[in-house]
Amino acid sequence: MGFLVKLFVGLVGLYAIVAGILTWMQRDLMYSPDRTHVTPAAKELEGVEEHRIRTPDGQSLVAWYRPAVVGGVTVLYFPGNAGSIADRGARFAEFYGKASFGVLAVNYRGYGGSTGKPTEDGLIADGLAAYDWLAKRHKGDIAIYGESLGAAVAVAVAEQRKTYALILESGASSLVAVAQRAYPWLPVWFLMFDRFRSDERIAKVRAPLLMLHGEEDAVVPIDLGRDLFKMANDPKNFAPFIAAGHNDLWQHNAGKAAIEFLQAVQKPPI
């Protein structure tokens, strides 16, 4: 009996140590920035200029901007948790090259030459600052595109700002729900700092919505995307991609679907 008690106590102690380490390191696990500062010219992106956007709390964000034609739509693009906007140049070229949309893409704080460290409140502040910067320069419609973690940022911004249309790639009801799937043996709902509760925000979004999701997504299971979709207002459309995972949706024509959706959006009557 004594041995079993000691074994139990040891296992509980080991569990507590592991849980403590993961709690302490959670933001390092959640955010994987490439801090390298890359310019649009290095990616040969025609007509794209780099700008600096200041946030209300004093951070300086690297942003790439290509204006839309007069009266056209500009896509405000929020990337996922890894890399930087420098990894998404081909996507931006799809928007402004094939569809003649303007594009503004921003590196969150701590990413790709931007100052600061990423947190939920910080990334949402970055998203709002990017929107407000764009709204001062672009008098046409602003659509918001969010990829993975960026989908949560996109929902938070669309909740607070006027949006022509909202596109969420690999979005989830919340990032705490995603983490709970990844660590089912941990009390994630109790331990997690940055929860990104899109499920608490989406009902306030009134823009036309398109959700893109890979049926084989092992990072953000598709049912978590469907959960968020059920809570959203009409008009909305959910587009599953057979055999697509988390990072290869554009290889399965998700970009084409996004462009066609934006081209088909009907403006509400004035």
Secondary structure by P-SEA (a helix, b strand, c coil): caaaaaaaaaaaaaaaaaaaaaaaaaaaaacccccccccccccccccbbbbbbbcccbbbbbbbbbbccccbbbbbbbbcccccccccaaaaaaaccccbbbbbbbbccccccccccccaaaaaaaaaaaaaaaaaccccbbbbbbccaaaaaaaaaaacccccbbbbccccccaaaaaaaacccccccccccccccccccccccccbbbbbbbcccccccaaaaaaaaaaccccbbbbbbcccccccccccaaaaaaaaaaaacccccc
